[in-house]
Amino acid sequence: MNTLQNKTSVSTTLFVGVLCALSHLSVQQTSLAASERDLEVIREVYEDNRERLNSFSCRFVVTDGAAESMEDAMKGNIRVSQQRQGLWLVHNNKTRYELNCATATNLSLLRPANGTATSGPVATGVPCAPAVSLFNGDQKISANVSQTMQVVNLATNRSTPGQLITPISLGIMNQGESDSPAEFIAGALQGMRHCRYLGVDTSQGHPLEMIETGPHAEKSAQSLRIWYLDLAQGGLPKLVVFRDANGEIQGETRVLAVRQVPNGAFICEKAVTAWNRQNGVSVQSIELTEFIDSPPNDADLSITLSPEMKIGVDEEMKSFFRISESELMRASDLGDFVARARIRAEARMKEIERMTPPPQRLRWYRWLIILAAAIGVISFSTFIIRREYLRRT
């Protein structure tokens, strides 16, 4: 009887354990599904807001400096090292981007090598170098202009523009905003990146959705970002905390002001990013100074190239050519510009080959002299070897 009762007790215990395990697994699956739904909602809100910002012109100021602490950085108590003026024109898949230096930091990048004017210029490091670029997403072409070095790099097969610092990317989302919250979520749903929904934070006075992201699918041993996103304002991040692989805070980005544009979209008006360094805190702020909610015209989406600029395609500067007079390069016809550039570069290379004298051919008597010298060397070597052999025997 006792044996039967013990067996019944064990069976009951096993049954209850299996039920608990299945229940726990079901809760986990339900929680995971709910988490994925939350992430999808965040992604949809963010992408909807971003898609509305597809035709506009804006100006902004980027300030770099240092502060004694994170608190001072967020309050604006910084020692300014440089300021740059930004211009960003967007019309669907065509953009013009400029980030110029203030007069005080726009130092000369070129000096004669070895102090002589005839040995050619060399680049030297300076606090600031201006950036100018055009991009045509339909043709997948970008044109990056270095006005200081007088060089234009035409790059094909580019799916995104190359600018890093804008009022949307905040300087933390990499080229083409590939590290935006929406891109992290999309990558995680494909099993390529890490993204986890953390819930809602209400400590700021209004609800902010929290997500944790990382560059790799596995969470362990990687740097992480904690995003606080405001769905009431287009999913814009209000706070981003950067942690290293050990969980230590490396820095943070705070959005201090947001602007709603006439079409209902939201864009950052002021953001500050601060990083902990060994000798203090480095700071970069981005402030939107002008926003025009209308498509820029074709003339504005262009750059005037100055005479003597060097132009190369796909970074093959060995096949470059120089323009002799000013030329207008438009974002709308970058494809035609690249085609013309390749033709002109090939014509220049052919001209160089035509003007290069062919290697002189050796006349018959020169070959005879070389042959005689070779026979002499062989004969002399044979004589020496034979003499040594006879001497030893």
C-alpha positions as CSV (number, residue, x, y, z in Angstrom):
1,M,0.0,0.0,0.0
2,N,2.8,2.4,0.9
3,T,4.6,1.5,-2.3
4,L,1.5,2.4,-4.3
5,Q,1.1,5.7,-2.5
6,N,4.8,6.6,-3.1
7,K,4.4,5.8,-6.8
8,T,1.3,7.9,-7.0
9,S,3.1,10.8,-5.1
10,V,6.0,10.6,-7.5
11,S,3.8,10.6,-10.5
12,T,1.8,13.6,-9.2
13,T,5.0,15.5,-8.5
14,L,6.4,14.8,-12.0
15,F,3.1,15.8,-13.5
16,V,3.0,19.1,-11.6
17,G,6.6,19.7,-12.5
18,V,5.9,19.2,-16.2
19,L,2.9,21.5,-16.0
20,C,5.0,24.2,-14.3
21,A,7.7,23.9,-16.9
22,L,5.2,24.1,-19.7
23,S,3.5,27.1,-18.0
24,H,6.9,28.9,-17.6
25,L,7.8,28.2,-21.2
26,S,4.4,29.5,-22.3
27,V,4.9,32.7,-20.3
28,Q,8.3,33.1,-21.8
29,Q,7.0,32.7,-25.3
30,T,4.1,35.1,-24.6
31,S,6.5,37.6,-23.1
32,L,8.9,37.3,-26.1
33,A,6.0,37.8,-28.5
34,A,4.8,40.8,-26.6
35,S,8.3,42.2,-26.6
36,E,8.6,41.8,-30.4
37,R,5.3,43.5,-30.8
38,D,6.5,46.4,-28.7
39,L,9.7,46.6,-30.8
40,E,7.7,46.6,-34.0
41,V,5.5,49.5,-32.8
42,I,8.6,51.5,-31.9
43,R,10.1,50.7,-35.3
44,E,6.9,51.7,-37.2
45,V,6.6,55.0,-35.3
46,Y,10.3,55.9,-35.8
47,E,10.3,55.0,-39.5
48,D,7.0,56.9,-40.1
49,N,8.5,60.0,-38.6
50,R,11.7,59.6,-40.5
51,E,9.9,59.1,-43.9
52,R,8.2,62.4,-43.4
53,L,11.5,64.2,-43.2
54,N,12.3,63.5,-46.9
55,S,12.2,67.0,-48.5
56,F,13.6,70.0,-46.6
57,S,16.5,72.4,-46.1
58,C,18.2,73.0,-42.8
59,R,21.1,74.7,-41.2
60,F,22.7,73.6,-37.9
61,V,25.8,74.3,-35.7
62,V,28.1,71.6,-34.4
63,T,30.1,72.6,-31.3
64,D,33.0,70.6,-30.0
65,G,34.7,71.1,-26.7
66,A,35.4,69.7,-23.2
67,A,33.7,69.9,-19.7
68,E,34.6,69.1,-16.2
69,S,31.7,66.7,-15.7
70,M,28.7,65.2,-17.5
71,E,26.4,67.6,-15.6
72,D,28.4,70.6,-16.8
73,A,28.3,69.3,-20.4
74,M,24.5,69.0,-20.3
75,K,24.2,72.5,-18.8
76,G,26.4,74.0,-21.6
77,N,29.4,74.8,-19.4
78,I,32.0,73.7,-21.9
79,R,35.3,75.0,-23.2
80,V,34.7,75.3,-26.9
81,S,37.5,74.1,-29.2
82,Q,35.7,74.6,-32.5
83,Q,32.4,75.3,-34.2
84,R,31.2,74.1,-37.6
85,Q,28.4,75.4,-39.7
86,G,26.2,72.7,-41.3
87,L,24.0,72.8,-44.3
88,W,21.8,69.8,-45.3
89,L,19.4,69.8,-48.3
90,V,17.3,66.7,-48.9
91,H,14.8,65.9,-51.7
92,N,13.7,62.3,-51.7
93,N,16.9,60.3,-52.5
94,K,19.1,63.3,-53.4
95,T,21.1,65.3,-50.9
96,R,23.6,68.0,-50.5
97,Y,25.6,68.2,-47.3
98,E,28.2,70.6,-46.0
99,L,30.0,70.9,-42.7
100,N,32.3,73.9,-42.8
101,C,34.7,75.3,-40.3
102,A,34.7,78.6,-38.6
103,T,37.3,81.1,-39.7
104,A,39.3,80.7,-36.6
105,T,39.8,76.9,-37.1
106,N,39.8,76.7,-40.9
107,L,43.6,76.6,-41.0
108,S,45.7,75.9,-44.2
109,L,46.0,72.2,-44.8
110,L,48.8,72.5,-47.3
111,R,52.4,73.5,-46.9
112,P,55.4,72.9,-49.2
113,A,57.3,69.7,-48.4
114,N,60.7,70.2,-46.8
115,G,59.9,73.9,-46.7
116,T,60.4,74.4,-50.4
117,A,57.9,75.6,-52.9
118,T,59.0,73.3,-55.7
119,S,58.9,69.9,-53.9
120,G,55.1,69.7,-53.8
121,P,52.5,70.2,-51.1
122,V,51.9,67.7,-48.3
123,A,48.9,67.5,-45.9
124,T,49.3,68.5,-42.3
125,G,47.0,67.8,-39.4
126,V,44.6,70.7,-38.4
127,P,41.7,71.0,-35.9
128,C,39.1,71.2,-38.7
129,A,38.6,70.1,-42.3
130,P,35.4,71.1,-44.2
131,A,33.2,68.4,-45.7
132,V,31.1,68.8,-48.9
133,S,29.2,66.0,-50.6
134,L,26.3,65.2,-53.0
135,F,24.4,62.0,-53.1
136,N,21.9,60.4,-55.5
137,G,20.2,57.4,-54.0
138,D,18.4,56.4,-57.3
139,Q,21.8,56.2,-59.1
140,K,23.7,55.0,-56.0
141,I,26.4,57.6,-56.5
142,S,28.1,59.9,-54.0
143,A,30.5,62.8,-54.7
144,N,32.8,63.8,-51.8
145,V,34.6,67.1,-52.3
146,S,37.7,68.1,-50.5
147,Q,38.1,71.8,-51.2
148,T,41.3,72.0,-49.2
149,M,43.0,69.2,-51.1
150,Q,41.2,70.2,-54.3
151,V,40.0,66.6,-54.9
152,V,36.6,65.1,-55.9
153,N,36.0,61.4,-55.2
154,L,33.1,59.9,-57.2
155,A,31.9,56.7,-55.6
156,T,29.4,54.3,-57.3
157,N,27.3,51.5,-55.8
158,R,26.6,53.5,-52.6
159,S,23.2,52.8,-51.0
160,T,23.4,55.5,-48.4
161,P,25.0,59.0,-48.1
162,G,28.1,59.2,-46.0
163,Q,27.4,62.1,-43.6
164,L,27.8,61.3,-39.9
165,I,26.6,64.4,-38.1
166,T,23.1,65.7,-38.7
167,P,20.1,66.8,-36.5
168,I,18.6,63.3,-37.2
169,S,21.7,61.1,-36.7
170,L,22.9,63.2,-33.7
171,G,26.4,62.1,-34.6
172,I,25.8,58.7,-33.0
173,M,24.0,56.7,-35.7
174,N,26.9,56.1,-38.2
175,Q,26.8,56.6,-41.9
176,G,23.4,56.5,-43.5
177,E,21.9,56.2,-40.0
178,S,22.7,52.5,-40.0
179,D,22.7,52.5,-36.2
180,S,19.3,54.1,-35.7
181,P,16.8,52.5,-33.3
182,A,14.8,51.2,-36.3
183,E,17.9,49.6,-37.9
184,F,18.8,47.9,-34.6
185,I,15.3,46.5,-34.3
186,A,15.2,45.3,-37.9
187,G,18.6,43.7,-37.5
188,A,17.5,42.0,-34.2
189,L,14.4,40.6,-35.8
190,Q,16.6,39.1,-38.5
191,G,18.9,37.5,-35.9
192,M,21.9,39.7,-36.9
193,R,21.9,42.3,-34.0
194,H,21.0,42.5,-30.4
195,C,17.8,44.4,-29.3
196,R,15.7,43.9,-26.2
197,Y,12.6,45.7,-25.0
198,L,13.1,47.0,-21.4
199,G,9.7,48.5,-20.7
200,V,8.5,52.1,-20.0
201,D,10.4,54.7,-18.1
202,T,8.3,57.5,-16.4
203,S,11.1,59.2,-14.5
204,Q,11.2,62.1,-17.0
205,G,7.6,63.0,-16.4
206,H,6.2,61.3,-19.5
207,P,6.5,57.8,-20.8
208,L,9.6,56.8,-22.7
209,E,10.0,53.4,-24.3
210,M,13.3,51.7,-23.3
211,I,15.3,49.4,-25.6
212,E,18.8,47.9,-25.2
213,T,20.8,47.4,-28.4
214,G,24.2,46.0,-29.4
215,P,26.1,45.3,-32.7
216,H,26.0,41.5,-32.3
217,A,23.1,39.1,-31.9
218,E,24.7,37.6,-28.7
219,K,24.4,40.1,-25.8
220,S,27.5,38.9,-23.9
221,A,30.8,40.8,-24.1
222,Q,29.8,43.7,-26.2
223,S,29.1,47.4,-25.8
224,L,25.5,48.3,-25.4
225,R,23.2,51.3,-25.8
226,I,20.1,52.0,-23.7
227,W,17.7,54.1,-25.7
228,Y,14.8,56.2,-24.2
229,L,12.4,56.8,-27.0
230,D,9.4,59.2,-27.1
231,L,6.6,57.7,-29.2
232,A,4.6,60.9,-28.8
233,Q,7.3,62.7,-30.7
234,G,8.0,60.4,-33.6
235,G,10.0,57.9,-31.6
236,L,12.9,60.3,-31.2
237,P,15.5,59.4,-28.6
238,K,15.4,61.7,-25.6
239,L,18.3,59.9,-23.9
240,V,20.9,57.3,-25.1
241,V,23.3,55.8,-22.5
242,F,26.5,54.0,-23.8
243,R,27.9,51.2,-21.8
244,D,31.1,49.2,-22.4
245,A,31.3,45.4,-22.3
246,N,31.8,45.6,-18.5
247,G,28.6,47.6,-18.0
248,E,30.5,50.9,-17.2
249,I,28.9,54.1,-18.6
250,Q,31.1,55.5,-21.4
251,G,28.9,58.4,-22.3
252,E,25.4,59.6,-23.1
253,T,23.4,61.7,-25.5
254,R,20.6,63.9,-24.4
255,V,18.1,65.6,-26.7
256,L,17.3,68.9,-24.9
257,A,14.8,70.3,-27.4
258,V,12.6,69.0,-30.2
259,R,10.9,70.9,-33.0
260,Q,7.7,69.8,-34.8
261,V,7.8,70.8,-38.5
262,P,4.7,71.9,-40.5
263,N,4.0,68.4,-41.9
264,G,3.8,67.0,-38.4
265,A,7.2,65.3,-38.2
266,F,9.6,65.8,-35.3
267,I,13.3,66.7,-35.5
268,C,15.9,67.3,-32.9
269,E,16.5,71.0,-32.2
270,K,19.3,70.6,-29.7
271,A,21.3,67.5,-28.6
272,V,24.4,67.1,-26.5
273,T,26.7,64.0,-26.5
274,A,29.3,63.7,-23.7
275,W,32.0,61.0,-23.3
276,N,34.0,60.2,-20.2
277,R,37.7,60.6,-20.9
278,Q,40.8,60.1,-18.7
279,N,41.4,63.9,-18.6
280,G,37.7,65.0,-18.3
281,V,34.6,64.9,-20.5
282,S,34.6,65.5,-24.3
283,V,31.5,67.2,-25.6
284,Q,29.7,67.6,-29.0
285,S,26.5,69.5,-29.4
286,I,24.2,69.9,-32.4
287,E,21.8,72.7,-32.7
288,L,19.3,73.3,-35.4
289,T,19.2,76.9,-36.4
290,E,16.9,76.9,-39.5
291,F,14.5,74.5,-41.0
292,I,12.6,75.0,-44.3
293,D,9.8,72.4,-44.8
294,S,9.8,72.5,-48.6
295,P,11.8,70.7,-51.4
296,P,15.1,72.4,-52.4
297,N,15.3,73.2,-56.1
298,D,17.7,71.4,-58.5
299,A,20.1,74.4,-58.5
300,D,20.5,74.2,-54.7
301,L,21.4,70.4,-55.0
302,S,24.6,71.2,-56.8
303,I,28.2,72.1,-56.2
304,T,30.5,74.4,-58.2
305,L,33.9,72.8,-58.8
306,S,36.8,75.2,-59.0
307,P,39.5,75.0,-61.8
308,E,42.4,72.6,-61.3
309,M,40.4,70.3,-59.1
310,K,41.4,66.6,-59.4
311,I,38.6,64.2,-60.1
312,G,38.7,60.4,-59.8
313,V,36.0,57.7,-60.0
314,D,35.6,55.0,-57.3
315,E,38.7,56.2,-55.5
316,E,41.0,55.3,-58.4
317,M,42.8,58.5,-58.2
318,K,45.6,57.1,-60.4
319,S,43.2,57.6,-63.4
320,F,42.2,61.0,-62.4
321,F,41.9,64.2,-64.5
322,R,41.9,67.9,-63.7
323,I,39.3,70.3,-64.9
324,S,40.5,73.5,-66.5
325,E,37.6,75.7,-65.7
326,S,34.7,75.9,-63.2
327,E,32.1,73.1,-63.6
328,L,28.7,72.6,-62.0
329,M,28.0,69.2,-60.5
330,R,24.4,68.4,-59.8
331,A,23.0,65.7,-57.6
332,S,20.3,64.9,-60.3
333,D,22.8,64.0,-63.0
334,L,25.6,62.4,-61.1
335,G,25.3,59.4,-63.3
336,D,26.1,61.5,-66.4
337,F,28.9,63.3,-64.6
338,V,30.5,59.9,-63.7
339,A,30.2,58.7,-67.3
340,R,31.9,61.8,-68.6
341,A,34.6,61.6,-65.9
342,R,35.5,58.1,-66.8
343,I,35.8,59.1,-70.5
344,R,38.0,62.0,-69.6
345,A,40.1,60.0,-67.2
346,E,40.7,57.3,-69.9
347,A,41.6,59.9,-72.5
348,R,44.1,61.4,-70.1
349,M,45.7,57.9,-69.5
350,K,45.9,57.3,-73.2
351,E,47.5,60.6,-73.8
352,I,50.1,59.8,-71.1
353,E,50.8,56.4,-72.8
354,R,51.1,58.1,-76.2
355,M,53.6,60.7,-74.9
356,T,55.7,58.1,-73.0
357,P,58.6,57.0,-75.2
358,P,58.7,53.2,-75.8
359,P,61.6,51.3,-74.4
360,Q,64.6,51.3,-76.7
361,R,65.3,48.0,-78.4
362,L,68.8,46.6,-78.3
363,R,70.4,46.4,-81.7
364,W,71.9,43.1,-83.0
365,Y,75.5,44.0,-82.1
366,R,74.5,44.7,-78.5
367,W,73.1,41.3,-78.3
368,L,76.3,39.9,-79.8
369,I,78.4,41.8,-77.2
370,I,76.2,40.4,-74.4
371,L,76.5,36.8,-75.9
372,A,80.3,37.1,-76.1
373,A,80.6,38.4,-72.5
374,A,78.5,35.4,-71.4
375,I,80.7,32.9,-73.3
376,G,83.8,34.6,-71.8
377,V,82.4,34.2,-68.3
378,I,81.6,30.6,-68.8
379,S,85.0,29.8,-70.4
380,F,86.9,31.5,-67.6
381,S,84.9,29.7,-65.0
382,T,85.6,26.4,-66.7
383,F,89.3,27.1,-66.9
384,I,89.5,27.9,-63.1
385,I,87.6,24.8,-62.2
386,R,89.8,22.6,-64.5
387,R,93.0,24.1,-63.1
388,E,91.9,23.4,-59.5
389,Y,91.0,19.9,-60.4
390,L,94.4,19.2,-62.0
391,R,96.2,20.7,-59.1
392,R,94.5,18.5,-56.5
393,T,95.1,15.3,-58.6
